Amino acid sequence: MELGILSDTHGYFHPDLVNVLDGVDAIVHAGDVGDLSILDGLATLAPVHAVYGNVDDADTRRRLPERERFTFGGLSVWVEHIAGRPGRWQANMGKRLAEDPPNIFICGHSHILRIERVAELDNMLFVNPGAAGRQGFHQKKTCLRLKVKDGKASNVDVIHLDASPRAAAPSSQTDA
């Protein structure tokens, strides 16, 4: 199974998303959607799990939760837009995660791509996909494809959306 992961589109649906997310079993958008049409476009590719972010308007906040937990391929997944990062969690985030750590925690907001295991939280996989939109300080637009096999996250493909030709293949890989 594969999970497509992105965040911080800020109202921009990158045309390469159709190719790079083709064939995933589900998609996670970790907030700052910017325009609900982004989610509609993603939903044509696979079922979408999404949360709202700090730039999202009232309509988006009515449609989306602030955080979401679900199961994917036998793994517990928690999605929340603003969370910080391991060792530098936002207020109470570390405590909340410690109370019931998921197998995979996905957040956005920072526009900084980061993937790491967090030993003190039952070896939880922390994932921030960077940013897929045009707004922000990030140098590259990124999203991820996370492979799940036998109830374990087995690999994460990092995709640079402006790579050519048409971002058809991942530009780098990181073992999960």
Secondary structure, 3 states (H helix, E strand, C coil): CEEEEECCCCCCCCCCHHHHCCCCCEEEECCCCCCHHHHHHHHCCCCEEECCCCCCCHHHHHHCCCEEEEEECCEEEEEECCCEECCEECCCHHHHHHHCCCCEEECCCCCCEEEEEEHHHCCEEEEEECCCCCCCCCCCCEEEEEEEECCEEEEEEEEECCCCCCCCCCCEEEEC
